[in-house]
């Protein structure tokens, strides 16, 4: 299809000139400065793979993803094996996920007790994907009030629940709601699922996540996408330099009184 240079995302030379991109690692990190296009690329990949979105709207109905749909129409997406499950989630989508769950409970007329009694009487389980099934699952994960948990807790529990073996997952800045300790928990979760034949594409600024062994790191910079070693990333160099001597950085940034 045409790629008009005056229309986003084709107005970015990075995408206008892109012909092919291969993801061969179990985990691929998209890194770069703000505005480099990594989130647009991730969203376009998720749309092209027809991934299930975890936010407040389905991926085909999310108005914020119009550029991702434009991107997806410009490429052919191929995978050697069909994924057993897909998921696209941005850190900010977790709030929409919780609100969606809370709204579902408000709209559901049947109480949990009545629902349990009906299942016992009929000896049936809720159909996967139904409102009752989602309500039951969310109650097991979050209790009666999905808004009562922190953003980070909800995010990690959501991923733990949804990342099934042989899945294909797109995560945009998943470190955003997490403390460093919980980022390590997320790192362990991703590493464990990758060993279960899952594939991840993750846009991130976190040097902790990028340190995952055997992960591929793609740097989006100067209208190019290229593989970069972990130690050569500015994210890593700047973070190390600051932690080794924060006073030196602060002296230049805030000055002396």
C-alpha positions as CSV (number, residue, x, y, z in Angstrom):
1,X,0.0,0.0,0.0
2,X,1.1,3.6,-0.5
3,X,3.2,5.2,2.3
4,X,2.5,9.0,2.1
5,X,5.4,10.9,3.7
6,X,3.0,13.6,5.0
7,X,1.0,11.0,7.0
8,X,2.0,9.6,10.3
9,X,3.6,7.0,10.9
10,X,5.0,7.1,7.3
11,X,6.2,10.7,8.0
12,X,8.9,9.1,10.1
13,X,11.6,8.0,7.8
14,X,12.3,5.0,10.1
15,X,8.9,3.5,9.0
16,X,8.7,4.9,5.5
17,X,11.9,3.1,4.5
18,X,11.4,-0.1,6.5
19,X,11.0,-3.2,4.3
20,X,11.5,-6.1,6.7
21,X,12.1,-6.8,10.3
22,X,12.7,-10.2,11.8
23,X,12.2,-11.2,15.5
24,X,14.2,-14.4,16.1
25,X,14.7,-14.2,19.9
26,X,12.3,-15.4,22.5
27,X,12.5,-11.8,24.0
28,X,13.2,-8.7,21.9
29,X,13.5,-5.3,23.5
30,X,12.7,-2.1,21.6
31,X,14.8,0.8,23.0
32,X,15.5,4.4,22.2
33,X,14.9,7.9,23.2
34,X,11.4,9.3,23.7
35,X,9.8,10.0,20.3
36,X,12.0,7.5,18.4
37,X,8.9,5.4,17.4
38,X,9.3,2.3,19.6
39,X,5.8,2.4,20.9
40,X,4.4,3.0,17.5
41,X,6.3,0.0,16.2
42,X,5.1,-2.2,19.1
43,X,1.5,-1.1,18.6
44,X,1.7,-1.8,14.9
45,X,3.1,-5.2,15.5
46,X,0.3,-6.0,18.0
47,X,-2.3,-4.8,15.5
48,X,-0.7,-6.8,12.7
49,X,-0.6,-9.9,14.9
50,X,-4.3,-9.3,15.9
51,X,-3.3,-9.5,19.5
52,X,-5.9,-9.3,22.3
53,X,-5.7,-6.0,24.1
54,X,-5.9,-5.9,27.9
55,X,-7.2,-2.4,28.2
56,X,-10.6,-0.8,28.3
57,X,-11.2,-1.3,24.6
58,X,-10.6,-4.0,22.0
59,X,-7.6,-3.4,19.8
60,X,-9.8,-2.8,16.7
61,X,-11.9,-0.3,18.7
62,X,-9.2,1.7,20.5
63,X,-9.1,5.1,18.9
64,X,-5.6,5.8,20.2
65,X,-4.2,3.0,17.9
66,X,-5.2,4.6,14.5
67,X,-1.5,5.0,13.6
68,X,-0.8,1.4,14.5
69,X,-3.6,0.2,12.1
70,X,-2.0,2.4,9.4
71,X,1.3,0.8,10.1
72,X,-0.1,-2.7,10.0
73,X,-1.7,-2.2,6.6
74,X,1.7,-1.5,5.2
75,X,3.3,-4.9,6.0
76,X,2.7,-8.6,5.8
77,X,3.0,-10.4,9.1
78,X,4.2,-14.0,9.2
79,X,5.1,-16.4,12.0
80,X,6.4,-19.9,11.8
81,X,3.8,-21.2,14.3
82,X,0.5,-20.0,15.4
83,X,0.5,-18.6,19.0
84,X,-1.7,-20.3,21.5
85,X,-2.5,-16.9,23.0
86,X,-1.7,-13.2,22.3
87,X,-1.7,-10.2,24.5
88,X,-1.0,-6.5,24.0
89,X,-0.8,-4.4,27.1
90,X,0.5,-0.9,27.9
91,X,1.1,0.1,31.5
92,X,-1.7,2.7,31.3
93,X,-4.1,0.0,30.1
94,X,-4.2,-1.7,33.5
95,X,-6.4,1.1,34.9
96,X,-8.8,0.6,32.0
97,X,-8.7,-3.1,32.7
98,X,-9.6,-2.5,36.3
99,X,-12.3,-0.1,35.4
100,X,-13.7,-2.5,32.9
101,X,-13.8,-5.2,35.6
102,X,-15.5,-2.8,38.1
103,X,-18.1,-1.8,35.6
104,X,-18.8,-5.4,34.8
105,X,-19.5,-6.1,38.5
106,X,-21.9,-3.1,38.6
107,X,-23.8,-4.2,35.6
108,X,-24.0,-7.8,36.7
109,X,-27.3,-8.3,38.4
110,X,-26.6,-11.8,39.8
111,X,-24.6,-11.8,43.1
112,X,-21.5,-14.0,43.4
113,X,-23.4,-16.1,45.9
114,X,-26.3,-16.7,43.6
115,X,-23.9,-17.4,40.8
116,X,-22.1,-20.1,42.9
117,X,-25.4,-21.6,43.9
118,X,-26.5,-21.8,40.2
119,X,-23.3,-23.6,39.2
120,X,-23.6,-26.0,42.0
121,X,-27.2,-26.8,41.1
122,X,-26.4,-27.1,37.3
123,X,-22.9,-28.6,37.9
124,X,-21.6,-26.3,35.2
125,X,-18.6,-24.0,34.9
126,X,-18.8,-20.5,33.4
127,X,-18.1,-20.4,29.6
128,X,-14.6,-19.0,28.8
129,X,-14.9,-15.4,27.7
130,X,-18.4,-14.9,29.2
131,X,-19.1,-12.1,31.6
132,X,-19.6,-14.6,34.4
133,X,-16.2,-16.2,33.6
134,X,-14.4,-12.9,33.7
135,X,-16.2,-11.9,36.9
136,X,-15.2,-15.1,38.6
137,X,-11.6,-14.9,37.4
138,X,-11.2,-11.3,38.5
139,X,-12.7,-12.0,41.9
140,X,-10.1,-14.8,42.4
141,X,-7.4,-12.4,41.4
142,X,-8.4,-9.1,42.9
143,X,-11.2,-9.9,45.4
144,X,-14.5,-8.1,45.4
145,X,-13.0,-4.7,44.5
146,X,-10.5,-4.6,41.6
147,X,-9.8,-1.0,42.3
148,X,-8.5,-1.7,45.8
149,X,-5.1,-3.0,44.6
150,X,-2.1,-0.8,43.6
151,X,-1.4,-0.3,39.9
152,X,1.8,-2.4,40.1
153,X,0.1,-5.3,41.9
154,X,-2.7,-5.3,39.4
155,X,-0.2,-5.2,36.5
156,X,1.9,-8.1,37.7
157,X,-1.1,-10.2,38.6
158,X,-2.6,-9.6,35.2
159,X,0.5,-10.7,33.4
160,X,0.9,-13.8,35.7
161,X,-2.6,-14.8,34.9
162,X,-2.5,-14.1,31.1
163,X,1.0,-15.3,30.0
164,X,0.3,-18.8,28.9
165,X,2.9,-21.2,27.3
166,X,3.5,-20.7,23.5
167,X,2.0,-17.3,23.6
168,X,3.0,-14.1,21.7
169,X,3.1,-11.0,23.9
170,X,3.5,-7.3,23.2
171,X,4.3,-5.1,26.3
172,X,4.8,-1.3,26.2
173,X,7.0,0.1,29.0
174,X,5.8,-2.6,31.5
175,X,8.2,-1.2,34.1
176,X,6.3,2.1,34.5
177,X,4.1,1.1,37.5
178,X,6.7,-1.0,39.2
179,X,9.4,-0.4,41.9
180,X,12.9,-1.7,41.1
181,X,12.2,-4.8,43.3
182,X,9.0,-5.5,41.4
183,X,10.8,-4.9,38.0
184,X,13.1,-7.8,39.0
185,X,9.9,-9.9,39.7
186,X,8.7,-9.0,36.2
187,X,12.1,-9.9,34.8
188,X,11.8,-13.3,36.4
189,X,8.3,-13.8,35.1
190,X,9.3,-13.0,31.5
191,X,12.3,-15.2,31.7
192,X,10.2,-18.1,33.0
193,X,7.5,-17.7,30.4
194,X,10.2,-17.4,27.7
195,X,11.4,-20.9,28.7
196,X,7.9,-22.1,28.1
197,X,8.2,-21.3,24.4
198,X,6.6,-17.8,24.7
199,X,7.8,-14.9,22.5
200,X,7.9,-11.3,23.8
201,X,8.4,-7.9,22.1
202,X,8.8,-5.3,24.7
203,X,9.3,-1.5,24.4
204,X,11.2,-0.3,27.5
205,X,13.5,2.3,29.1
206,X,14.5,-0.1,31.9
207,X,18.2,-1.2,32.1
208,X,17.1,-3.9,34.5
209,X,14.7,-5.5,32.0
210,X,17.2,-5.1,29.1
211,X,19.8,-7.2,31.0
212,X,17.8,-10.4,30.4
213,X,20.3,-13.0,29.1
214,X,19.9,-14.0,25.5
215,X,17.4,-11.3,24.7
216,X,17.7,-9.3,21.5
217,X,18.0,-5.5,21.9
218,X,16.9,-3.4,18.9
219,X,17.8,0.3,19.1
220,X,15.7,2.8,17.2
221,X,17.9,5.7,16.4
222,X,18.8,8.0,13.5
223,X,16.0,6.6,11.4
224,X,17.4,3.1,11.7
225,X,16.8,-0.1,13.7
226,X,19.9,-2.0,14.6
227,X,20.9,-4.7,17.1
228,X,22.9,-3.3,20.0
229,X,24.9,-5.0,22.8
230,X,23.6,-4.2,26.3
231,X,26.7,-2.5,27.6
232,X,26.7,-0.1,24.6
233,X,23.3,1.3,25.3
234,X,23.1,4.9,26.5
235,X,20.4,3.8,29.0
236,X,22.9,1.5,30.6
237,X,25.9,3.9,30.4
238,X,24.0,6.8,31.9
239,X,22.4,4.8,34.6
240,X,25.7,3.3,35.7
241,X,27.5,6.6,35.6
242,X,24.8,8.3,37.7
243,X,24.7,5.5,40.3
244,X,28.5,5.5,40.6
245,X,28.7,9.2,41.3
246,X,25.2,10.9,41.7
247,X,26.8,14.0,43.3
248,X,28.8,14.7,40.0
249,X,25.6,14.7,38.0
250,X,23.5,16.7,40.4
251,X,26.2,19.3,40.7
252,X,25.9,20.0,37.0
253,X,22.2,19.6,36.8
254,X,21.1,21.7,39.8
255,X,24.2,23.7,40.5
256,X,25.6,24.8,43.9
257,X,23.7,27.2,46.2
